[in-house]
Amino acid sequence: MNVLPIKAAPLVMHAGGARSHPGLPSFDAGDAERWQTWLQEQRLEVMQVWMEDDAQAVEIYSKFLRGDPVGALSVWQPCEPNGEKLWFLLAVFDGGEGPCAYFVRRVVHQSTQVKGSVCI
């Protein structure tokens, strides 16, 4: 099957302040296998960035903790993982354990494990 590779694009705003890439299919909590398959088809590696670890988002994270998750999520501009420009933003959302973002980059190999990152 030929799959057109997803490329960087402006994110689309959703209810609750979440944002996602317009080419990102909808995945539910139980769709882990489908998510992994999609990442493999796209040849993408994923890096998860948490708002609480983003040194540039201290005020925004305080806003989230004060009870304004929509406002915090809608304005947060997550930093690239490890400061590398090879990544592009796929989604910003409340991950249940707090606000997080998924960055992706194209890889030659098929590793699609979700990794964590601390922005400094």
Beta strands, then each sheet from edge to edge (+ up, - down):
strand 1: 12-13
strand 2: 19-20
strand 3: 44-50
strand 4: 88-94
strand 5: 99-106
strand 6: 114-117
sheet 1: 1+ 2- 4+ 5- 3+ 6+
end
